[in-house]
Amino acid sequence: MSAKKVVTILLGGAALAAGGAAYQRHHQSAGTPASTAAVATAAPEASLPPVERSGRDSLTVPPQIAEKMKLGTAIAQSPCQPVALPPFQGVLALDNDHLSRVHARFAGEVVEIGHSTDGSDPTLRVGDQVKQGDLLAVVWSTDLGQKKSELVDAVGKLHAEEALRDRLKTLFEGGAGSGRSYRDADKEVQARLVEIASVERTLRTWRLTDEDIAAIRAEVEHVADPKYQSDDRNGWARVEIRAPMSGVILEKNIVVGDIVDTSTDLFKIGQLSQLAVWAHIYEEDLPLLKSCPRPTEWTISPPSNPGATFTGTLDKVSAVIDPVQHTALVTGRVDNSAGDLKIGQFVTVTIKVPPSEQELQLPATAVVENGWQSVVFVQPRASEGTYIRRPVQVVRRFRDEVFVHTGQNGLLPGDVIVTSGALMLQNAMDQLAPPATTASSEEETDGDLSARTPAATSPAAPASVVHSKHQG
C-alpha cells in the first residue's frame, strides 16, 4: 500500500517551545532526564487532528487547528466609500487662461493714467478692479499722428481730384472738353484711392479694427473739410488704452512721461474667480490617481483658514518624476468666486477615488503572492473547515487595502475570504502533496493553480512545528 502523508501544524509552536524550555529546565534541576522533558512537550502535538490537502487547491483544517492559527475571515464586497489619497501640498497660482497683458498698439509717450473707481486714489494702482472697456492710460503716438496726416492729405487730394474729374466729365459730355483730360483725371482719382487703401492696410497691421479705422476715416473726413478749424490739437495723436477684460490689476508698469513701445507690458489684468493649483503627489500614489476619471474633483484647504474647503478639478499629471523628492507635478483649478483664496497661498489638496462596481476591496493580509500570481483563500462553508485557493487579479494597492477585479473565475461579492492566516494556509499547501488526480477530485477543485507552488515565507508568520507520519 502507498504511504499517505499527514501533516499537523501547530501555530502555537513558539509558545509551546518556550513552555517546553521552561519545563525542561525545571526537570533538569530536579534530576529528570532531558529526553523525558522533550517527550512531555511533544505530547500535546500528537493529540491534534491533521491538516489535509483535500484537493489541488483546497485544504481541510480542523476547528482546533483553525483556532490555534487564529484564522480570521470577512465577506468580500465592493467598496462603498471613496478611497481618499493621502493629502499632499500645493500652491495657488494665477490661471494663465484668465490673464491679459495690456500693450500699446503704437509706440509713444504716456500722457495720462486712468482713474480709480473707488475714489481712494486719483489714478489706477495694483489691486484695483476694472471692467472691460475702462480707460487705463493714454499714449501720445507720433506714428499714429503721422498716418492720420497721410490719410488726411490723401483724402483731401481725393476730394479735389474727384471734383476736377466731375467737371471734366461734364465738359466732355457737353462737347466743350477733351476725353483725354477726363480720363487722366479719373486715373488720378483711382491712384488716390489706392493710396488711401494702403494707409488703411498699415493701420490694420497695427491691429486696428474696422470700427477703429471707420472712426479714423470719419475724423479724417471732418478734418479734410476746408471749413474745419482744429480746437483739439492733443487729440490728433491720442491713443486710448482700455481694459480688454474685467478683472484685477496685477501689475502696473508705467507712469506719466514714460516712453513705451508695442512690446511693453503696460498692465497685467487677471480674473481671480478661478485660480490654478500646482501640487506634488508621491509616485506611489500615482497608480491610484491614474484610475480616477477625468476630470477628477479635488478639495483645497488653506492652512491659514482651518476648516475652510474649496472645490476644484485636477487637469493634468506631469510625465516627469522629481528625482530628489520622488513626486510628480499635478495641475488643476479651484473655484474662487468668493475671493477668499490668494495667489501664492499654500494649500492642502485632497482627492477621493470613487468606488467601482467591478472591483472588490480586500485587506492586504488576505492576498498572498506565490511568485507569479496573487491568490486568496475562500471558505465556502464555515461548518466544514474547507479553504479553497483562488487566483485574483489585483487592480491597485493602496496602503493596507488591495482592490481586485470581480469575476466568475475569481472572487464574487459575498464570498467569505481569509483575512488573517492566509500566508500560513499557503505554506501548508506548499508542503502538502496534492491527492491523486481523479474525476471526483477535479470536481472538488475550485481554482486554476499549479499543484506545486513555491513556498511563501513571511517574517511576521508565527513559528510552526510540522510532524509527519506514514500509514502502510
Backbone torsions as a table, in degrees:
resi	resn	phi	psi	omega
1	MET	NA	144.3	178.7
2	SER	-76.7	148.1	-178.7
3	ALA	-78.4	143.3	177.4
4	LYS	-111.4	126.2	-175.9
5	LYS	-91.0	127.1	-179.5
6	VAL	-122.1	131.2	-176.0
7	VAL	-120.2	131.7	174.9
8	THR	-112.6	126.6	-177.1
9	ILE	-111.3	123.3	177.7
10	LEU	-108.5	105.4	-179.0
11	LEU	-75.3	-13.1	175.5
12	GLY	-91.6	24.3	-175.6
13	GLY	-58.0	-40.1	-178.5
14	ALA	-62.8	-42.3	179.4
15	ALA	-67.7	-41.0	179.0
16	LEU	-64.0	-39.8	179.5
17	ALA	-63.0	-41.6	179.3
18	ALA	-65.5	-41.9	178.2
19	GLY	-65.7	-38.6	178.8
20	GLY	-63.3	-39.3	178.9
21	ALA	-63.0	-41.9	178.9
22	ALA	-65.5	-41.5	178.6
23	TYR	-61.4	-40.6	-178.9
24	GLN	-64.4	-43.9	-179.7
25	ARG	-63.5	-37.0	180.0
26	HIS	-64.9	-46.2	-177.5
27	HIS	-73.5	-29.3	175.9
28	GLN	-65.8	-37.9	178.3
29	SER	-69.2	-25.1	179.2
30	ALA	-92.0	0.0	177.7
31	GLY	93.8	8.6	179.4
32	THR	-81.4	135.7	179.9
33	PRO	-61.2	147.3	-179.8
34	ALA	-63.2	-34.4	-178.8
35	SER	-63.0	-34.4	177.9
36	THR	-65.2	-39.7	178.6
37	ALA	-64.2	-39.3	179.4
38	ALA	-63.0	-39.9	177.6
39	VAL	-64.3	-35.5	-178.9
40	ALA	-66.4	-38.3	179.8
41	THR	-72.4	-27.9	-178.7
42	ALA	-83.2	-14.8	-175.2
43	ALA	-61.3	-43.9	-179.0
44	PRO	-63.7	-29.2	-176.1
45	GLU	-65.7	-40.5	-174.7
46	ALA	-66.3	-20.7	-176.5
47	SER	-82.9	-8.8	-177.5
48	LEU	-87.2	143.7	177.1
49	PRO	-71.3	159.4	-174.7
50	PRO	-85.3	158.9	167.7
51	VAL	-90.9	129.3	-176.6
52	GLU	-122.1	146.4	173.8
53	ARG	-90.6	103.1	-172.7
54	SER	-87.2	-10.6	179.3
55	GLY	-159.2	178.0	-178.4
56	ARG	-59.3	-37.1	-178.7
57	ASP	-127.9	33.6	-179.1
58	SER	-139.2	149.0	176.9
59	LEU	-126.8	147.5	171.7
60	THR	-112.7	117.5	-176.4
61	VAL	-115.8	117.2	177.6
62	PRO	-60.6	153.2	-178.2
63	PRO	-57.3	-37.8	-179.0
64	GLN	-63.0	-40.7	179.4
65	ILE	-70.2	-41.9	179.3
66	ALA	-59.9	-35.4	178.7
67	GLU	-68.5	-42.0	178.2
68	LYS	-67.5	-34.1	177.4
69	MET	-74.2	-13.5	-178.8
70	LYS	55.4	49.0	178.7
71	LEU	-68.6	128.5	177.2
72	GLY	-113.8	144.3	-178.2
73	THR	-128.4	160.9	176.0
74	ALA	-152.9	163.1	180.0
75	ILE	-92.5	126.3	177.6
76	ALA	-70.6	131.9	-179.3
77	GLN	-149.0	157.3	178.3
78	SER	-70.1	146.3	179.0
79	PRO	-64.1	129.7	-179.3
80	CYS	-100.4	-14.6	-179.5
81	GLN	-119.4	146.3	175.4
82	PRO	-61.2	148.7	177.7
83	VAL	-94.4	123.1	-177.5
84	ALA	-91.1	125.2	173.1
85	LEU	-68.8	153.9	175.0
86	PRO	-59.2	137.6	179.5
87	PRO	-58.4	142.4	176.4
88	PHE	-130.7	161.0	-170.1
89	GLN	-95.5	151.4	178.8
90	GLY	-154.2	-176.3	-179.9
91	VAL	-140.8	147.5	179.2
92	LEU	-88.7	143.0	-179.8
93	ALA	-140.5	166.3	177.4
94	LEU	-72.5	135.2	176.4
95	ASP	-76.8	114.9	-176.8
96	ASN	-63.9	-20.5	177.3
97	ASP	-73.4	-11.4	179.7
98	HIS	-122.3	36.9	179.9
99	LEU	-124.6	138.2	178.2
100	SER	-130.3	127.5	174.2
101	ARG	-97.7	123.8	-174.5
102	VAL	-95.8	123.8	178.6
103	HIS	-120.0	162.2	171.2
104	ALA	-89.4	138.0	178.9
105	ARG	-78.6	-13.0	178.7
106	PHE	-136.2	142.0	173.7
107	ALA	-69.4	147.1	179.9
108	GLY	172.0	-165.2	-177.3
109	GLU	-108.0	134.5	176.9
110	VAL	-74.1	119.6	-178.4
111	VAL	-112.3	-9.3	-178.0
112	GLU	-160.0	143.5	173.6
113	ILE	-112.3	140.9	179.2
114	GLY	-60.6	159.5	-175.9
115	HIS	-97.0	145.0	178.1
116	SER	-72.8	145.7	-178.1
117	THR	-88.2	-16.5	-177.6
118	ASP	-86.5	-7.1	176.0
119	GLY	79.0	-2.0	-178.4
120	SER	-77.6	-22.3	-178.7
121	ASP	-146.8	140.2	-176.5
122	PRO	-66.2	-25.3	-178.7
123	THR	-120.8	162.4	179.7
124	LEU	-66.3	148.7	177.1
125	ARG	-145.4	171.3	-178.9
126	VAL	-61.9	134.6	-179.9
127	GLY	99.7	-13.0	179.8
128	ASP	-73.3	144.6	174.5
129	GLN	-85.5	136.2	176.1
130	VAL	-129.9	156.5	176.2
131	LYS	-110.4	155.5	179.6
132	GLN	-56.9	128.5	-179.7
133	GLY	96.4	-9.7	178.4
134	ASP	-65.2	145.2	178.7
135	LEU	-74.1	124.7	178.8
136	LEU	-100.3	-42.5	-177.5
137	ALA	-162.6	165.3	175.5
138	VAL	-126.4	130.3	-179.8
139	VAL	-116.8	133.5	174.9
140	TRP	-91.0	113.2	-173.3
141	SER	-114.4	114.0	175.5
142	THR	-68.5	-29.0	178.4
143	ASP	-62.6	-46.4	179.5
144	LEU	-66.2	-40.8	178.2
145	GLY	-60.9	-39.0	179.1
146	GLN	-65.2	-43.5	179.9
147	LYS	-66.7	-36.6	176.4
148	LYS	-64.2	-39.5	178.5
149	SER	-63.9	-42.1	177.4
150	GLU	-61.3	-39.7	-179.7
151	LEU	-68.7	-39.0	178.0
152	VAL	-62.7	-44.9	179.0
153	ASP	-61.0	-44.5	-178.4
154	ALA	-65.3	-41.1	-179.8
155	VAL	-68.3	-40.1	178.1
156	GLY	-61.9	-44.3	178.0
157	LYS	-65.6	-36.5	179.2
158	LEU	-61.3	-44.1	-179.2
159	HIS	-62.0	-42.9	-179.6
160	ALA	-66.2	-42.4	-178.2
161	GLU	-70.4	-34.0	176.3
162	GLU	-66.0	-39.4	178.5
163	ALA	-64.6	-42.3	177.9
164	LEU	-63.9	-42.7	179.4
165	ARG	-61.5	-41.5	-179.0
166	ASP	-64.6	-39.0	178.9
167	ARG	-66.3	-44.3	179.1
168	LEU	-64.0	-34.5	178.1
169	LYS	-65.6	-41.3	179.8
170	THR	-64.3	-43.2	178.4
171	LEU	-64.6	-40.3	-179.2
172	PHE	-65.3	-42.6	-180.0
173	GLU	-69.1	-25.8	178.0
174	GLY	-88.7	-1.8	177.4
175	GLY	84.6	7.8	-178.0
176	ALA	-99.4	-7.8	-178.6
177	GLY	-130.2	168.3	-179.5
178	SER	-91.4	151.0	177.5
179	GLY	-71.2	-27.4	-179.5
180	ARG	-66.7	-41.5	179.0
181	SER	-62.4	-40.6	178.6
182	TYR	-63.9	-43.9	-179.1
183	ARG	-66.5	-37.4	177.5
184	ASP	-64.8	-40.1	179.0
185	ALA	-66.1	-36.7	178.8
186	ASP	-67.8	-36.3	176.4
187	LYS	-63.5	-38.2	178.3
188	GLU	-64.1	-38.2	177.6
189	VAL	-64.0	-44.1	-179.6
190	GLN	-64.7	-39.0	178.1
191	ALA	-64.6	-37.4	179.0
192	ARG	-68.0	-36.1	176.6
193	LEU	-63.9	-38.5	176.9
194	VAL	-63.8	-40.1	179.3
195	GLU	-63.8	-42.2	178.8
196	ILE	-64.7	-41.8	178.4
197	ALA	-62.6	-36.1	178.8
198	SER	-65.0	-41.8	178.2
199	VAL	-64.1	-41.0	179.5
200	GLU	-65.6	-36.2	176.6
201	ARG	-64.4	-37.6	176.8
202	THR	-62.2	-40.9	178.2
203	LEU	-63.9	-35.5	178.9
204	ARG	-68.6	-33.6	176.3
205	THR	-65.3	-19.3	175.5
206	TRP	-89.2	15.2	175.1
207	ARG	68.0	29.4	171.2
208	LEU	-81.6	137.8	179.4
209	THR	-80.2	170.6	177.1
210	ASP	-61.8	-34.3	177.8
211	GLU	-65.7	-41.1	177.9
212	ASP	-62.5	-44.4	-178.4
213	ILE	-66.8	-37.1	177.6
214	ALA	-63.9	-38.7	178.0
215	ALA	-65.7	-41.7	177.6
216	ILE	-64.1	-40.3	-179.8
217	ARG	-63.2	-40.8	177.7
218	ALA	-64.5	-39.6	177.7
219	GLU	-64.7	-41.0	179.6
220	VAL	-64.8	-41.8	178.6
221	GLU	-60.3	-37.7	179.6
222	HIS	-68.6	-42.4	-179.2
223	VAL	-70.0	-33.6	-178.3
224	ALA	-71.1	-11.9	177.7
225	ASP	-66.2	127.5	-178.9
226	PRO	-58.1	-24.0	-179.2
227	LYS	-85.0	-3.3	-176.5
228	TYR	-71.8	135.2	173.7
229	GLN	-127.2	120.4	-175.6
230	SER	-71.8	127.1	174.3
231	ASP	-121.0	9.1	-179.7
232	ASP	-141.1	73.0	-176.5
233	ARG	-64.3	-31.8	-178.2
234	ASN	-72.6	-18.9	-177.8
235	GLY	-82.3	-11.1	-175.1
236	TRP	-66.3	-40.9	-179.2
237	ALA	-110.5	21.3	-176.7
238	ARG	-77.8	128.3	176.8
239	VAL	-120.2	117.6	-179.7
240	GLU	-91.8	129.5	176.4
241	ILE	-101.1	117.3	-176.8
242	ARG	-118.0	155.8	-176.7
243	ALA	-67.4	125.9	179.4
244	PRO	-77.9	-14.9	-178.2
245	MET	-156.0	161.0	174.6
246	SER	-81.4	143.3	-179.9
247	GLY	167.2	-157.3	-178.0
248	VAL	-113.4	138.2	176.1
249	ILE	-73.8	115.3	-179.7
250	LEU	-94.9	-29.5	177.8
251	GLU	-141.1	142.2	172.2
252	LYS	-133.2	114.1	-170.4
253	ASN	-113.4	16.3	-177.5
254	ILE	-135.2	156.4	168.8
255	VAL	-135.9	166.3	179.5
256	VAL	-61.1	131.8	-179.3
257	GLY	103.7	-14.3	178.7
258	ASP	-67.3	143.4	172.5
259	ILE	-98.0	122.2	-175.0
260	VAL	-122.8	157.8	173.0
261	ASP	-121.9	-172.9	-174.1
262	THR	-73.9	-12.0	-179.4
263	SER	-96.2	-4.4	-176.7
264	THR	-78.2	131.1	172.0
265	ASP	-78.9	102.8	179.1
266	LEU	-73.0	-45.7	179.3
267	PHE	-141.4	157.9	166.4
268	LYS	-123.7	125.1	-178.6
269	ILE	-119.3	131.5	-179.6
270	GLY	-129.8	147.1	172.5
271	GLN	-94.9	119.6	-174.0
272	LEU	-100.0	12.1	177.6
273	SER	-70.5	-14.8	175.9
274	GLN	-143.9	129.4	-178.1
275	LEU	-116.0	156.2	174.8
276	ALA	-86.9	149.0	178.0
277	VAL	-120.9	126.1	174.0
278	TRP	-113.8	119.6	-177.9
279	ALA	-136.9	164.6	-179.8
280	HIS	-124.4	128.2	-178.7
281	ILE	-116.4	142.2	-178.7
282	TYR	-69.3	146.7	-172.8
283	GLU	-64.5	-27.5	179.6
284	GLU	-70.5	-15.9	178.1
285	ASP	-93.6	-4.2	-177.6
286	LEU	-64.8	-40.3	179.2
287	PRO	-58.6	-40.6	178.8
288	LEU	-68.7	-38.5	178.4
289	LEU	-65.9	-34.2	-179.6
290	LYS	-64.5	-30.2	-178.8
291	SER	-77.3	-7.5	-179.4
292	CYS	-72.9	145.6	175.0
293	PRO	-69.3	156.8	177.0
294	ARG	-111.3	135.8	-2.0
295	PRO	-75.5	148.4	-179.7
296	THR	-96.1	129.7	179.8
297	GLU	-82.9	140.2	174.6
298	TRP	-136.4	165.0	-178.2
299	THR	-117.1	132.9	-178.0
300	ILE	-109.1	130.8	178.9
301	SER	-129.5	114.2	176.7
302	PRO	-80.3	127.4	178.1
303	PRO	-59.0	-25.5	-179.7
304	SER	-74.0	-11.5	179.3
305	ASN	-133.1	74.3	-175.3
306	PRO	-57.3	137.0	178.4
307	GLY	90.9	-18.8	179.8
308	ALA	-84.6	135.6	178.7
309	THR	-130.0	149.1	-179.2
310	PHE	-135.6	141.5	-175.4
311	THR	-97.9	139.0	177.0
312	GLY	-150.5	-169.3	-179.4
313	THR	-133.9	144.3	174.1
314	LEU	-86.9	132.1	-177.1
315	ASP	-104.0	-42.9	-169.1
316	LYS	-150.9	144.7	174.4
317	VAL	-114.2	128.1	-177.9
318	SER	-64.4	148.7	177.6
319	ALA	-87.6	2.0	-176.8
320	VAL	-115.0	134.4	176.6
321	ILE	-100.3	132.6	175.5
322	ASP	-66.0	119.2	-175.8
323	PRO	-69.3	-16.5	-179.2
324	VAL	-92.9	-51.9	-177.3
325	GLN	-86.5	-16.9	-176.3
326	HIS	57.5	46.1	177.5
327	THR	-127.4	160.2	176.5
328	ALA	-118.3	142.8	179.1
329	LEU	-78.8	130.0	173.7
330	VAL	-120.2	139.7	-178.7
331	THR	-125.8	151.6	179.6
332	GLY	-171.0	-160.8	-176.6
333	ARG	-134.5	160.3	176.5
334	VAL	-142.2	141.9	-179.8
335	ASP	-73.3	134.6	180.0
336	ASN	-135.4	41.2	-177.7
337	SER	-60.5	-34.5	-179.1
338	ALA	-79.2	-13.1	179.2
339	GLY	76.4	19.4	-178.5
340	ASP	-80.9	-21.2	-178.7
341	LEU	-94.2	147.7	-176.8
342	LYS	-122.3	148.9	176.9
343	ILE	-64.6	134.4	-179.3
344	GLY	88.3	-0.7	-177.7
345	GLN	-76.4	138.5	174.9
346	PHE	-77.5	142.2	-178.7
347	VAL	-140.8	159.9	172.2
348	THR	-107.4	129.6	-174.7
349	VAL	-108.9	133.9	179.0
350	THR	-126.8	133.3	178.1
351	ILE	-125.4	134.4	175.8
352	LYS	-113.7	125.6	179.9
353	VAL	-86.3	121.7	-178.1
354	PRO	-66.5	149.3	179.7
355	PRO	-70.9	156.1	179.0
356	SER	-119.2	136.6	178.1
357	GLU	-72.6	-15.0	-179.2
358	GLN	-92.6	9.5	-177.0
359	GLU	-128.5	156.2	172.4
360	LEU	-119.4	140.2	-179.6
361	GLN	-102.1	120.3	-176.5
362	LEU	-124.3	153.1	170.0
363	PRO	-65.3	146.3	-179.2
364	ALA	-61.0	-27.2	-179.3
365	THR	-71.1	-13.7	-178.8
366	ALA	-82.7	-18.0	-174.9
367	VAL	-102.4	128.6	-179.9
368	VAL	-115.8	133.7	175.8
369	GLU	-97.1	120.6	-178.2
370	ASN	-100.1	9.3	177.1
371	GLY	118.5	-34.7	179.4
372	TRP	-136.2	-6.0	174.6
373	GLN	-157.7	167.5	179.8
374	SER	-100.2	139.9	-178.9
375	VAL	-134.7	158.4	171.0
376	VAL	-132.1	164.0	177.2
377	PHE	-112.1	127.8	-177.7
378	VAL	-110.8	139.6	176.3
379	GLN	-108.2	99.9	-176.2
380	PRO	-62.8	-43.7	-178.9
381	ARG	-135.2	120.5	-174.6
382	ALA	-64.5	-29.0	-175.2
383	SER	-74.6	-18.7	-174.3
384	GLU	-97.0	-16.3	178.9
385	GLY	69.3	26.3	177.6
386	THR	-98.4	135.0	-179.7
387	TYR	-123.9	125.1	-175.2
388	ILE	-110.3	132.8	179.0
389	ARG	-86.5	129.5	179.9
390	ARG	-129.9	138.7	175.6
391	PRO	-77.4	147.4	177.2
392	VAL	-134.1	154.1	176.7
393	GLN	-105.0	113.5	-177.9
394	VAL	-77.7	126.4	177.3
395	VAL	-85.5	-48.2	179.5
396	ARG	-162.6	161.1	176.4
397	ARG	-120.2	141.7	179.3
398	PHE	-145.8	108.9	-179.3
399	ARG	54.0	-117.5	-177.7
400	ASP	-100.9	21.7	179.0
401	GLU	-122.8	148.2	176.4
402	VAL	-127.4	135.6	179.1
403	PHE	-111.2	126.1	-176.9
404	VAL	-124.6	156.4	176.4
405	HIS	-71.5	141.3	173.6
406	THR	-92.8	148.5	-178.5
407	GLY	176.5	167.9	-176.2
408	GLN	-66.9	-30.9	-178.7
409	ASN	-87.2	-4.9	179.5
410	GLY	-124.3	-121.3	-179.5
411	LEU	-99.8	152.4	174.2
412	LEU	-127.2	151.3	175.6
413	PRO	-56.8	134.1	-178.9
414	GLY	101.1	-14.5	176.6
415	ASP	-65.3	141.2	176.6
416	VAL	-90.5	119.3	-176.6
417	ILE	-115.6	154.2	176.9
418	VAL	-83.0	122.0	179.8
419	THR	-106.2	-14.9	178.7
420	SER	-136.7	119.3	-179.2
421	GLY	100.8	7.6	-179.2
422	ALA	-63.8	-36.2	-179.6
423	LEU	-66.4	-35.3	178.0
424	MET	-69.0	-35.9	175.1
425	LEU	-64.5	-38.8	177.8
426	GLN	-65.1	-40.3	177.9
427	ASN	-62.2	-42.1	179.1
428	ALA	-63.9	-40.4	179.8
429	MET	-67.5	-32.9	178.2
430	ASP	-67.4	-32.8	-175.2
431	GLN	-87.2	-17.6	-178.0
432	LEU	-99.5	135.7	176.3
433	ALA	-76.7	142.4	178.6
434	PRO	-70.3	154.1	177.4
435	PRO	-67.6	164.9	178.7
436	ALA	-59.1	137.8	-176.5
437	THR	-73.6	118.5	176.1
438	THR	-132.6	171.2	179.7
439	ALA	-61.7	-40.5	-178.0
440	SER	-69.1	-39.1	-178.3
441	SER	-69.8	-30.5	177.8
442	GLU	-65.5	-33.3	179.2
443	GLU	-70.6	-25.9	-178.2
444	GLU	-79.0	-22.2	-176.8
445	THR	-73.7	149.9	-178.5
446	ASP	-140.8	55.0	178.3
447	GLY	-170.2	-176.6	-179.2
448	ASP	-138.1	53.3	-177.8
449	LEU	-109.5	159.7	175.2
450	SER	-67.0	150.7	-179.5
451	ALA	-66.1	-30.3	-179.8
452	ARG	-120.0	127.9	179.5
453	THR	-128.0	151.6	178.6
454	PRO	-58.7	144.5	-179.3
455	ALA	-66.3	130.8	175.0
456	ALA	-94.1	135.5	-178.9
457	THR	-124.6	154.9	177.8
458	SER	-148.2	133.2	178.5
459	PRO	-67.1	-18.4	-178.5
460	ALA	-90.1	-8.1	-177.1
461	ALA	-70.3	139.7	178.4
462	PRO	-64.8	155.7	177.4
463	ALA	-68.5	149.2	179.6
464	SER	-134.7	151.0	177.1
465	VAL	-116.3	120.9	-175.7
466	VAL	-111.4	127.6	176.2
467	HIS	-122.1	142.3	178.6
468	SER	-121.9	149.0	173.2
469	LYS	-144.8	152.9	-176.9
470	HIS	-119.1	141.8	174.7
471	GLN	-115.1	137.9	-179.2
472	GLY	-107.9	NA	NA
